[in-house]
Amino acid sequence: MHPDADNALQFWQLFDAPIDWDVLISAARYHRFIPFLFNTLTSVPEIPVPPADMERVGQLFQHTVKWNMFVTAELFSIVDHLRREGIASIPFKGPVLARILYGDVSYRQFDDLDILIQKKDFQKTKELLIAGGYQPERQINPIQESVFLRSQHHFQFYNGRSGCHVEIHWEISPRIYSFNLDMGEVWHHAQPVTLSGHEVVSFAPADMLLILCEHGSRHYWKRLLWIADIARLIEFEDIDWPFLMRHAREIGSERILLLGISLAETLFHAKVPPLVSQKIGNDPEVRRLTNRVLDKIYSAGPDLQPFSPAGETIDINEELFYVQARERLRDRVRYYVRRATTPTLDDLNACVLPDILYPLYPIVRVGRLIRKYKFRIWKWM
């Protein structure tokens, strides 16, 4: 993360053995590490990089810079438009996180925009995005939309002209994961951030750390960038650690928080307060899950897929990973109950019910799961 003369010897030693540049560059692209790779190769002198491969890395970095600048301008346009219409928003991840953690939107790879609004503003936000050239990535009717707003946490839009994806959130995490962060408090704690001369609002550091750790655990920490983000946040932001640990424990997310910090400490040598290090050492499950993530990262095959993204296809090992990252039994039980009964878009499309029959969708969900997985559903449960 900090290439300089002090650690240059470590980089030189890596080149004592042949480097498969195709694999290295592919891994950097997958883990969203192209800016870090470019920065290292251009900062540490005398690294024997083949000219053609250095050119490839440079071209990928320039593409990242151009894309990030374009998407940042798109973010300003959307947020300003929402503000003019009286809609409050909190952009997170993407350009805002790049600015906060790395000081420059060029030095963090991202694909889309994530914007948090209040649920009551969703319909108006949707209309504004459609008027601006965006289309919903999934077409649903008004009745399905009302069900979706009650059971899910975000909706995706795509602009075919610009190629930009936007995720509009009204919650941080899907309902099934029982991440009980008080959204009223999140909005209350939000802080202004200046990004390329524009002022936007972002999460307070403590909330951001909790949110990033939950996101990483929910997606099985499959990208190194997510762990690097945790390390940078710990290093550069002023965090009230006693308050954060107490708050995480109150909402049943202490192990999720400790897992993210443990990974940042192990891989990126993040300086962790003694209070937190002690808690990590006292929880054998955190150490076990940390080692499991590291094993997956180091043993990733040619497809560079340490974990599969969550979706309709149930992977028992991945389900267990998130469940074991929760310390409270009631959150584990609630996860399985909600996983089995919370309707998805596929459920809504499979059986269109009038709004008055919304309570029947959990039954539709259970029936579809049993038909799809048959006896495997009992193994999963």
Residue pairs with C-beta under 8 A, 6 or more apart in sequence:
1 36
1 228
1 231
1 232
1 268
3 11
3 39
3 40
3 43
3 44
4 43
4 44
8 44
8 45
11 40
11 44
11 47
12 44
12 46
12 47
15 47
15 48
21 50
21 53
21 56
23 302
24 37
25 37
25 53
25 56
25 57
25 60
26 304
27 33
27 300
27 304
28 34
28 36
28 37
28 57
28 60
29 60
30 223
30 304
31 223
31 224
31 225
31 304
32 108
32 109
32 110
32 223
32 224
32 225
33 109
33 224
33 225
33 228
34 57
34 60
34 61
34 64
34 109
35 61
35 64
35 106
35 107
35 108
35 109
36 107
36 228
37 57
38 57
38 58
38 60
38 61
39 107
41 47
41 49
41 54
41 57
49 57
64 106
64 109
65 106
68 95
68 98
68 105
68 106
68 108
68 109
68 110
69 105
69 106
70 162
70 164
71 94
71 95
71 110
71 112
71 113
71 164
72 95
72 105
72 195
72 196
74 113
74 162
74 164
75 91
75 94
75 95
75 96
75 113
75 115
75 200
76 195
76 196
76 198
77 132
78 113
78 115
78 129
78 132
78 166
79 89
79 91
79 115
79 198
79 200
80 198
81 128
81 132
82 88
82 89
82 115
82 117
82 125
82 128
83 89
85 124
85 128
87 117
87 121
87 124
87 125
87 128
88 117
88 118
88 121
88 187
88 201
89 115
89 116
89 117
89 201
90 115
90 116
90 186
90 187
90 190
90 200
90 201
90 202
90 203
91 113
91 114
91 115
91 116
91 200
91 201
91 202
92 114
92 115
92 116
92 202
92 203
92 208
92 211
93 110
93 114
94 110
94 112
94 113
94 114
95 105
95 110
95 113
95 195
96 193
96 195
96 200
96 202
97 108
97 110
97 208
97 229
98 104
98 105
98 106
98 107
98 108
98 110
99 105
99 193
99 195
99 196
100 193
100 202
100 208
100 233
100 236
100 237
101 108
101 229
101 232
101 233
101 236
102 108
102 232
105 195
105 196
108 225
108 229
109 225
111 165
112 164
112 165
112 166
112 167
113 164
113 165
113 166
113 167
114 154
114 167
114 169
115 166
115 167
115 168
115 169
116 169
116 170
116 172
117 125
117 168
117 169
117 170
118 170
118 187
119 149
119 170
119 171
122 149
122 155
122 168
122 170
125 168
126 136
126 155
126 157
126 168
129 157
129 166
129 168
130 136
132 159
133 159
133 160
133 161
133 162
134 157
134 158
134 159
134 166
135 157
135 158
135 159
135 160
136 155
136 156
136 157
137 156
137 157
137 158
137 165
138 155
138 156
138 345
140 148
140 345
140 348
140 349
141 352
143 352
143 353
143 354
143 355
144 345
144 348
144 349
144 352
146 355
146 358
147 343
147 348
147 355
147 358
147 361
148 155
148 345
148 348
149 170
150 358
151 175
151 342
151 343
151 344
151 361
152 174
152 175
152 344
152 345
153 169
153 170
153 171
153 172
153 173
153 174
153 175
154 167
154 168
154 169
154 170
154 171
155 167
155 168
156 165
156 166
156 167
156 168
157 165
157 166
157 167
157 168
158 164
158 165
158 166
159 165
159 166
171 183
172 179
172 181
172 183
172 186
172 211
172 214
173 179
173 181
173 214
173 215
173 218
174 218
174 342
175 338
175 342
176 335
176 338
176 339
176 342
177 214
177 218
177 322
177 335
178 252
178 326
178 331
178 334
178 335
178 338
179 214
179 251
179 253
180 251
180 252
180 253
181 207
181 210
181 211
181 214
181 251
181 253
185 207
186 203
186 204
186 207
189 203
189 204
189 206
189 207
190 201
190 202
190 203
190 204
191 201
191 202
191 203
191 204
192 199
192 200
192 201
192 202
193 199
193 200
193 201
193 202
202 208
203 211
205 233
205 237
205 238
205 239
206 239
206 240
206 243
206 244
206 247
208 233
208 237
209 230
209 233
209 234
209 237
209 239
209 244
209 257
209 260
210 244
210 247
210 248
210 253
210 256
210 257
212 226
212 229
212 230
212 233
212 260
213 230
213 253
213 256
213 257
213 259
213 260
213 261
214 253
214 256
215 226
216 226
216 227
216 230
216 259
216 260
216 263
217 256
217 259
217 260
217 321
217 322
217 325
218 310
218 322
219 226
219 307
219 309
219 310
220 293
220 296
220 306
220 307
220 308
220 318
220 321
220 322
221 227
221 260
221 263
221 293
221 297
221 306
221 307
222 296
222 305
222 306
222 307
222 309
224 267
224 297
227 260
227 263
227 264
227 267
227 268
228 264
228 267
228 268
230 260
230 261
230 263
230 264
230 270
231 264
231 265
231 267
231 268
231 269
231 270
233 239
234 261
234 264
234 270
234 271
234 272
235 270
235 271
241 273
241 275
241 276
242 275
244 257
245 254
245 257
245 275
245 276
245 279
248 254
248 256
248 257
252 326
252 327
252 328
252 330
252 331
253 326
254 279
254 327
255 283
255 285
255 286
255 289
255 325
255 326
255 327
256 325
256 326
258 276
258 279
258 280
258 283
258 286
259 286
259 289
259 290
259 293
259 325
261 270
261 272
261 276
261 280
262 280
262 286
262 287
262 290
263 290
263 293
263 294
264 270
264 272
265 272
265 277
265 280
266 290
266 294
267 294
272 280
280 286
280 287
281 287
285 324
285 327
289 321
289 324
289 325
292 321
293 306
296 306
296 307
297 306
299 306
300 306
307 318
307 321
308 315
308 318
310 318
312 344
312 346
314 373
314 376
314 380
316 379
316 380
319 339
319 380
322 335
323 332
323 335
323 336
326 332
326 335
336 381
340 365
340 366
340 369
340 377
340 381
341 362
341 365
341 366
342 362
342 365
343 361
343 362
343 364
343 365
344 365
346 368
347 361
347 364
347 365
347 368
348 361
350 364
350 368
351 361
351 364
353 360
353 361
353 364
369 377
370 377
373 380
